[in-house]
Each structure stands twice: as structure tokens, then as C-alpha cells.
Amino acid sequence: MMVSTVRGEFGKFTGRIELDEADPTRSVQATVDATAVDTHDAQRDGHLRSADFLDVERFPILEFKSTRIKNVGPDTTI
């Protein structure tokens, strides 16, 4: 097994950040089209799309939704 740094991108995604203090689970949402992974190496991209990694046949869309927002200081919220 080899470890290395690889740069790439997902060409299709959407996102929204909107502070919803009443329901922080709706504050941050992002959706990524996993089939659009692009590292500029077709063979590597195919492997990333396989069941070994992203398994895009079963999970073509990646979703993130915040579950909480924590105020850690007067000017910082995480």
C-alpha cells in the first residue's frame, strides 16, 4: 500500500449556509455528485468511483447536513 497526496475535485455540487438558530440541523447543507470526481487520471477516477471507495453505483450523491452549531467565542461559531 502506498500513501500519497492526490489533488482532485468534484465538478458538480451545491451548498447552502444559512444560520438557523431555531434549528441548527438546517444551517449547513451540501450535496456532491460523487460520479463527478476528477483527479485528472481516468484510471484513478474509475477506482475512486468503485465499491472500494465511493461506490457511486449505490451512492451517487453525497450529502452533508449540520447537526449542531456551537458558539466558541464572541466572533467564532463552529
N, C-alpha and C positions, 0 to 999 in steps of 0.2 A: 504494500500500500504506500502511496506517495501523497504527501501533503504539499499543496502549492497554492498560490494566490491566483485566482481567475477573476477577471472582470467581465461583467455582462449586464444585461438589462432585460426588463420585461417591457415590451413595446406597447402593451395595451393595459391600461389601468385607470381606475377612477378613485377619488378620495374626497373626503369631506371632514373638515374640522370646524366644529361649532360648539362652543361651551354651552352645555345644557346642565346647569346646576341642579335642576329638579330631577333629572335622570341622566347621570353621567354615562350610562351604557350607550347613550345615543350621541355622545360628544365627538368621538372619532370613529370614522368608518372608512375602510379601504377595500377595494376589490381589485384583484390582479388576474389577468388571463394567463394561466400557467403555460398554456400552449405557445405563448409568445416569448418564451425565454430565448435570449440571443446572446451567446458569448463569442460570436463570430467564428465558431468552429462547429460545422454541421454534425460531425460525429459526436462531439461532446454534448451538443444541444439535444440530440436524439437520446443519449444516455440519461441526461437530466430529466427528459420527459418520460422516461421509462418507469416501471414499477420500482426500480432500485432507488429512485429519488422522489420526483414529484407525482408520478403515477397519473398523468394527465388524462388517461382514458377513464379513470374512475373519478378524478378530482380536477376537472379542467379549470375551475375557478377557485382562487384562494381568497378568503375573506378575513378581515380583521375588524373587530368591534371592541371598543374600550369597555372595560368593566368597572373602572373607577377613575377618579381624578383626585389627586392628593396635593393639597397646598403645602409646600415645604418652606415657604418664606413670603415676604411681602410682595416680591416681584417674580416668584417662580412657582409654577404649578406643574406637577407631573401626573 
